[in-house]
C-alpha cells in the first residue's frame, strides 16, 4: 500500500495498525516494511522494519514481543540506526584513536561487560544476554581481514568487529561502544582498565 506523507505520522500510523491487527481472531504475528526515500536508503533492504509476535504461556495468556526501527524522522536519520552505514571520518578517527589506546593497555587488568540485545538499542534484561570477563591483557590487535579486534589474556580471548561500531566514547579508563550487527541485533561493550595500584577502578562502579 502507499500512504502519502506517512513520515509525518509514522508512529501514529503504526499504533493504529497495531490496534487493528490485534483485534483479528487468532492473529499471532505482524510485520511492516516502510520505504521512505531518501531517508531509508542506508537501512537494510532500504526499508524500516517493525515486527510484532504473540507469545502464549501455559494458561493461554498472550503477551506481544515487539522490535522495530525508529519512528520519527529525527531518529531515523541518525547514523547509529543504519544497519549498513559506512563510517563517517569523525567516527573512523574515534575508533582508530581508541583502538590505539587499547593497544597501550597491555599488562593491565581489563573488565569486559558484553551486552547483546535482540531488540536493537534496548538493553533491558528481557531482551539482552550479558557476559562478563576479567583478565590481564597480554595481546591486542585488529585483523585487516574482517576488521576484527582481539583482546587476549592467558586463558581468555575476546573479539569484536570494529567496522560495525556506530557509537564510541571513552572517559578516563572506561571505553564504551555500541555496534549494530543487523536489523534487530545490537551489542554494547564496556571495557574498564585497572592499572597496577589503582584501587578505584572496577569495584563498585556501574558499567
N, C-alpha and C positions, 0 to 999 in steps of 0.2 A: 504494500500500500504506500501511497505518497501522502505526506502530511505537510502542508505549507507552513513554513516558519516554525517548525517543531522545536528548533533550537531555543526559541524564546520561552517555551513552556514544557521542556522535556521532562523535568521532574514531575510536574503536574500530570502530564500525559501518561507517564509510567505508573503513577499512583492510580489513575482511573483504570488503566489496563489491568493492573494487579487486582483491584476491587472487582473488575468484571470477570476475569478468568477464574478467580477463587469461588465464584458462585456457580460455576459449571459442575454438574454432578460428576463425582469420581475423578476430577482433574488431579493430576499428580505432578505435572511439570509444565513449565512455560519458558520460552526463550525468545529474546528480541535482539535483532541486529539493527543498528541505526547508522545510516550513512549520512554524514554532514560534510559535504565538500565545501571548503578545503580543510576543515578542522580535523577530520579523522584520517587524513592521508598517512599519518605516521603510526596509526594503530594497526593491530593485526587484522589482515584482510580489508583494511581501510574502513572498518566499522567499529562502533561502540557496541558492547555486548552486555546484556542484562539477563540473568538466569534465576529462576525460582524452582525449587524441588521440594516436594512434600515428603516428610519423614514421619512414619507411623510407629507408635510404640505398641507394646503388647495389649494395651487396652483399646487400641484403635484410635487413640488421640493423635491428631495431626499437628505437627509444627513445620514451619516453612524455612528452608535454608536458602538464603539469597546471596548472590555475589554479582558485582557489576562495576562498570566503569563510572567515571564522574557524570554528573547530570546537569552541570551548568557550564557555560562556555569558558568562564574564567579558569575553572579547574581542568576542563577538557584540554585547554591549550598549554597547560604546564607540562614541560618535558618529562617530569618524573612519572607521568602516567602513560607515556608512549611505550608500547611493548617492544618496539624495534627501532627506537630513535637512535641517532648517532650522537656521539659526544659533541658538546659544544667545546670550543677551545678552552673556555674557562674551566669546565668540568674536567677536561683532559689534563690540564695543568694541575688541578687539585689532586687528581688521582695519582699522577706521577710523583708529585711532591710528597704525598702521604705514603706511597709505596717505598720511596727512598727513606723516609723516616722509619718505617718498619725495618728496613734493611740495617739501620743503625742500632736496632734493639737486640741484636744477637748477644746472648749471655744474660739477658734479663728474663724475669718471670712474666708470663702473659696469662691473663684470664680471658677466655673467649666465651661470650654468650651468643648463641646462634639461634635465631628465631625464623622458622619457615612457616609462612601463612598461606592457606589456600583461598583466602579472601584478600586480594591484593591491598596492601596498605593497612589492613586491620589486624593488629597483633593481640587481639583478645584471646584468652587461653582456649576458648572453644574452637577457634579456627587455627591455632598455632601449635607447632611442635617445637619445643625448646630444648636445647642441649647446652652443656657447659664443659669446658676443658680448662685445665691449668697445667702448665709445664714451663720449663726453661727453653728459650729459643736457641737452637743450635744452628739452624739454617733458615734462610728466607730467599725466595727468588720468584720471578714471574716468567713463565714459559712463553716464548714468542708464539708458538703454536697453540691456539685456543685462548691466549691471554689469561692463563690460569696461574694464580698466585698460590704459593705453598709455604706455610709456616711449619717447620719441623722441629721436634724435640727428640729426646732419647727414645721414647716409646709412643710418640704421638705425631700425627701429621694432619694438618687442617688445610683444605683447599677452597678457593672461591674464584669465580670469574671476575675479572676486572672490567671487561667490556660491557657488562650488564649493570654496572653501578650507575645510578641515576641521582644519588644524593650522597655527599660525604662531608663530614665535619670532624675536626679534632680540637679538643680543649685539653691542654697540658698533656697528661699521659693517657687520655682516653680518646680512641678513634672509633667513630660510628659511621656506618654507611649502609645504604639500602640498595638492593639490587632487584630489578624487575626481571623475572625468569620467563614468564609467559603472560598470556592474557589475564590469568587469575592468580598466579603464584608470585609472591614477593618474599624477599629474605632480608632480615635486619640483623646485622652483625655488629657487636660491640667488642672492641679489643681494649683491654686495660693493661698497662705495663707497670710492673713493680720493679724498681731498681734496687740493688742491694742497699740495705739500710733504710729503705723507705717504709715506714710503718703506717703511713696514712693511706696508701693505695690498697685497693682490692677489698679490704674488710669493711663491711658496713656501709658501702657506698652503693647507691642504686645504679643499675646499668641502663 
